[in-house]
Amino acid sequence: MKLHGYFRSSAAYRVRIALNLKGLGAEHLPHHLRKGEQCAPAYLAINPQGLVPTLENDAGAVLTQSVAIIEWLDETHPNPPLLPKEPLRRAKVRAFALAIACDTHPVQNLKVLARLRELGLPEEKVQDWAAWVNREGLSACETLIRNEPGPFCFGDMPTLADLCLVPQLANARRFGVDVSAYPRLLQAEAAAKALPAFADAAPEKQPDAE
């Protein structure tokens, strides 16, 4: 398999964790987002959105969107499972994951911040926006799992929820958010980061890290 990504991309970070948890190898192909390499014609031919990650499987099929990639990995390599078997629990895990992947991360990603700058917002306001988005999203996520058993987001094993949470907390810190306001999220993060699959997927561990 081939994984197109960028060391600091939280979406690519999620997929790296999933691959590690499943014990799957992939050739990592970096695309420097700040240099616009994701907009090169050769890459757009693979992923018309010009986003990372993109996964090419061994048969040459192309998959985009991190959550779709992770669910495909979970369906084709079911151990360890990343979603509960019970339908209600599965829906709750998905809801938490999508609160991050759909409603938080995209609103503070590189493309949106670049557009805010193009519209004339001063850098201080751009950074304030990103921090606000993270605080709003993480506050909701804290409430979603406040009464869930730990130490992970939903019990004693990592799920899709944890794969989305850990990269988003890294984003929040980068934008200066005081994450101490989210003790339940930090409990899940600590449990996850104690696992090699999470630790080895961290941005600073990647070959293209700056």
C-alpha positions, 0 to 999 in steps of 0.5 A: 500500500501507499499512503500519501500524506504530510507529517503535520496533517491530522487526517493523515495522522489518523490513518497512520495510527490505524495502519499501526494498530492493524500491523499494516505496512505502507509506503509513505509518500509526503506532499508538503502542504505549505508548499502546495505540493498537494495541488500538483497535477500528478497528485490531483489526478489521484485525489481531485480534492487536493487533500491528504491522506490518499491511500492506494491499496495493493491492487491500485485502488485509490481511497480518499477521506481519512474516516472512509480509509479507516473504516475500509481498513477496519472492514478488510483487516478486522483485528483489532476492531476500531468500532464496537459490534453493538449498533448503538455503541458503534453509532456513538463512536462514529458521532464522536469521530465525526464531530472532530473530522467533519465539524472541527478539523475542516473549519481550522485546516490550512485551506480555510486559514489561507482563505481567511488571510486572503480576505484580509484578516490579520494573522492574530484574528486567523489564529484566534479563529482556529483556537475558537474552532478547536475550543468549541469542538473539544468542549462538545467532545468532552461532554459526549464522553464525560460519562463513558467508561475509560481509559479510552474514549469508549472503554478499554480499547482504542476506537475510531474516536481515539484515532480522531481525538489524539491528532485534534488535541495536537492541533489545539495545542498548536493554536494555543488552546488550554486543553486542561479544560478537557480532563476526560479527553486528556485521559483518553489521550494519555491511554492512547499515547502509551501505545506504540501504534499511536506514539510511532504515528506522531508527527515528530516521528515522521521522515518528512517532519521539519 
